[in-house]
Amino acid sequence: MAVELKTVSEDEAGMRLDRWFKLHYPDLSFGHLQKLVRTGQVRVDGGRVKTSTRLDPGQSVRVPPLGDGEEAPAAPGAPNAAGRTGSAAGTGPGGVPAKAARPGVKVNDDLAFLRSLILYEDKDVMVLNKPFGLAVQGGSGTYRHLDGLLETMRDKDGQKPRLVHRIDKDTSGCLLVAKTRLAASVLAKSFRSREARKVYWALVPGVPKPRQGRISTYLARDEEEEKMRVARHGEDEASHAVTYYAVVDQAAQKMSWLSLKPVTGRTHQLRAHLAHIGHPIVGDPKYFNIENWELPGGLQNKLHLLARRLVIPHPRGQGVIDVSAPLPPHMAQSFAVLGFDASQYDPILEAPEG
């Protein structure tokens, strides 16, 4: 692979450099990208940058030969017979021939599945109820993901719906998708300016004290553990993260239902913050850090985190989009076991912004 110069599109305005690479080169590891950036092999408009540098439309990104077998994958395309994107039609990983499917069957199934997830839709936007376990974007070994499935929704002009933000694979709930370039640009600005209000629900062990509060830390990526860690101010690659939380209900002193409002949008922010205050989210395989804690009977060992509600100005100035997602099956089961009523008032919604 030779050196490439790629231009930042309007839809990518304000995107961090590391996220831009994740979008275009999902198989490139973060550690390898850091090395390329640190050694000056990745540049923007000819200048040295950091992985946290935010991009502007029209800027030129220098992409060096990726090396170490981490060649850039093909750009995401329409799903092939195996439902995968970015590889030659009719082949699976490593070029292994995929089983043939009847023309249109796979695409129609994926389209029907996507449409079953829609919580809200108009000509500019969709809000999907992302299920537990479905990745938002592809990566190493991930072939079925929402970004790939959205290929089935290209319009008559060939325009594909665009992801506006992302939530973790095992987080359920509201995911905003733009159906036009204009909507994608306007909504991305709303997220950057913190006009979007997001409310999450989580189930945690114990009861936080105080019952309502603010968590403010710096977070940085721990490459060895492949997760985020609390860092010091001024530490390289550390970003400020702020979360408001409130206890909605509790089961004795054993479990709490929390409502969460992230002010910033850092990777794994809610999961890292709740582990930091000693109340990690139930079923979190990366951040649950309480030794010898036993999952109560009737609860499944799955991540109990729901992107419950999204409130954001409509991209055409037509009021606000205000959508709520239902509890996923495993959380509904846990709420029933613990006696929590999901129709209760959500106290964190009006939490202050700063």
N, C-alpha and C positions, 0 to 999 in steps of 0.2 A: 504493500500500500504506500503510495506517494503522499507527500504533504498536500493537504487540502486547505482551501480557504472557503469558509462557509459564511454566508450573510445571515445575520439575525433578522428574523421576520417581525412584522408588526405584532403578531400574536404572541411573540416571545418577549415583549417589552417588560423589563423589570425582573426577568427570570435570573436566578443565580446561575453562575457558570457551571457549578457541579450538577445542578438540576438540568441545565441545557444539555450537558453531556449524557446524563442519564436518559434523557428523552431520545437523543439521536444515536447513542451508542450504549444500549442497555447492558451489554455484556462486559463493558469496561469497568473494572472494580474501582471503588473510590480511592483505595490506596495507590493504585497505579496512576490514576488521574492526578493525585496529589504530587507524585514524583514528577510527572510531566510538567505540572505547573511550577513546582519548586525549581526545576532545572531550566525554566524559561522556554521549554519546547512548545507549550501552549501560550499563545499571545492573542490579545484583542487589539485590533487596529495597530499592530506592531509593538504594543507595549506589554510589559510584564503585568500579571494579574494574580489574584488569589482565587481560590475555589469559591469564595463567598462574593466575588465581584458580581454586581448586577449589570445586565446587558441592556443596551438600547437598540432599537430597530435600526438597521442599516450598518451596524458594526460588523467587522470582518473577524471571524475566529479562525486562528491558525490551528489546524488539527494535524499533528505529526503522525508518522507511522506508529501505530499503537504497539506493535511488537508483542513478544511473549505469548504469541498465539491469540492475542486479543484483537483480532482484526475487526474492523467496523462491520456490523451485520448489515444486511440489506435494509433499506428504509422500509418501515412498516407498510405492508400492502394489503390487498384483499385476502381474506382467509383462503387457504388452499383446501384440498380435499380432507386434510386432517384437522382443519380448523386452526392452523398456525399462521403466523404472519412473519414476513421478513425472509422467508426461504423460498426456493423454487417450488412452483406448484407441483403437487404430487409427491413431494419428498418430506421426510421427517427429519429429526436431528441426525447430523452426520451424513445426510444424503440418502438415508435408508428409504426406499420407496414406501409411500403411505398407501393404505387401502383406498381403493377407489370408492367414491360415493356417487349416488345418483345425482345428476346435475340439479343444483338448486336446493337440494334437501338440506344440506348443512347450513347454508346461508339462511334459508327460511326458518330453520329451527333456532338459530342464533338470534334472528330478528324477533321471533315470537318471544324468546326468553327476555331479550332487552325490553320489549314493550311491556312485558309483565312486571318490570321493575319501576315503571314510570309513576312517580307521585304527583308530578305537575309537568305540563307541557304547553308551550305556545309556539309561535313561529320563530322565536329567537332563542329560547332556552328549554332545557329539560332538567328536572331534578329526579335522580334515580335513587331507589332504595337499594344500595349496594349490599349484597348478602355477605355473611361471614364466609371467609375462606376464598373469596374471589379477588385476585390482585387487580389493582387499577391499571398498572402498566406491566409490560413484560420485563424479563430479566433472565439471567442464567437459569435454564431449566423450567421457565414459566412460559407456557405456550398459549394458555387460555386466560385472557385478561380483558378488562372492559375496553381499553383503548383499541384492541384488536377487534372486539365484537362491534365496535362503533363503525367499522368499515361497512357493515351491512346497512347502515343508515345514510350512506351518501345520497345527496339530492340529485336532481336532474342535471345540475351543472357539475357534478362530481365532487361537491364540497362535503367533507366529512365533519360531523360534530366533533368539537374539541373539548378536552378536559380543561376545566378552569382551576381546579385545585385537586388535591389528592388526599385520600385517607388510607390508613394501613390495611393490608390484606385481611387481617382478622377483626378489623373494626367494621361494624355494620352501620347502615343509615344513609343520611342525606349526602348525595354527591351531585354537584352542579356541573352541567354540561352545556356549552354554548353551541348553537346550531348555525351561527353565522360568524364571519370574521369580526364584524362590528361588535357583536355581543361578547365575543371572546376578549377583545381589547378593553371594552368598558368594564366588564366584570372583573378582569384581572386587576384593573386600577382600583376597583372597589375593595378588593381583598388587600391590596398593598396599602391603601389609605385607611384600612380598618373600618370601613363603612359596613362591612358584612358582620353580622352577629351570629355566632355559632354557639349552640348549647349541646353539651354531651351529657349522657348519663353513664355512670359507672357503678359497679358493685365492688366494695372493698372490705377487707377484714377490719374489725374494730370500729371505733368512732373517733374521727379527728377532733382535736381540741386546738383552737376554738371550733365551734360547729360551722362557722362561716369565716372565710379568710382569703388571704392573697398569698400566692407563692411566687417569689421572684428570685431567679437564679440566672447564672450563665450556663449554657450547655455546649458541649463539644463532643465530637464523635470519638468513641473509643474503638480504634481499628481492630485491636486484638479480640475484643468481645463483640464487635459488630453491633454496637448500640451506643446510645448517648449517655454521657456522664455529666455530673455537675462540675463546672470548671470555675476558675478564678477570673475576675474581671481583667481584661487585657491579655489573657492567654490566647495564643494563636488559634484562629478558627472558632473561638468561643462567641456565641451569640446570646444576647439577653432574651429571656423568656419569662412571660408573666401569665399566670393562671389564677382566676377566681374560682373558689369552690364553696359549696354549701351542702350540709347534710339535709336531705329531704325527709328521710325516714331511717329507722334503725330497728334491728331485731335484737333486743336486749343490748348487750355490749359486744355482741359477736360479729355483726355485719352491718354495713351502712350502704344506703343508696345515696350516691352523691350526684349533684348537678354541677357541671363544670363549664366555665366560660374562658376559653383561651383568648387572651388579648393579642398575643403574637402567634405565629404559626410555625414553630420549629418542629423538625423531625422528632417523632415520638415524645413530644413535649408533655402531654398529659400523663403518659405512662411513666416517664422519668420523674416528673414532679411528684406524683403520688407515691412512688417508691421512696423518693427523697424525704417525704414527711412521715414515712413509716406505715403507709397504708396503700401498698401496691394493688393494682387491679387484679381481681380474681381471674385465674386462668391465663395470666400473662407469662409466656414462656421465657421472656428475656429479662423482665424487671421484678418478678415476684421474688422477694428476698427474705421472707420470714421462715426460719428453720422450724421443722417439725410441725408446721401448720397443716391441719387436715381439712380437706374439702368436705363441708357438711353433706350428709346424705340427700340425694335428690337434685344436687347441682352438678352440672357437667363441667369438666375441666377445659373450658373454652374461654377466650378473652371476653370479659363482660364489659364491653365499651361500645356505646351507641352514639353515633352522630345524630342526636335526637331532633334538633331544630336548626333551620337555616333561615335567616332574615337578611335580605339584601335588596338595594334599590334595583328596579327593573332597568335594563340597559338602555331602553328608549324613554326613560323618564316616566313610565306609566305606573306610578305607585311603587309598591314593594312586592317582592316575592317572599312569601312566608309559608314555609312547608315544614311539616313534622313527619318523622318516620316512626313506624310501630316498632315495638320490641322484637328482636329476632327470636326464633323459637327457643333457643337455649336460655336467653335472658327472661323470656316470658315464663318459662318453667321455674326458674330461680325465684322470680318475683312471687309466683303463686305459692311456692314452698315457704317463703319467708313472710308471706302475708302483706306484701307491698302493693299499694294501689297506684297503678300508672296514670290514673286520671288526676292525681293531686297537682296543686299549683306548683309551678317551678320557680323558686325564689331567686335563682341566680340570673334570670333573664334581664333584670334591670340593674345588674351590677355596674358600677362606674367603669369608664373606659381606661383610666390611667392608673 
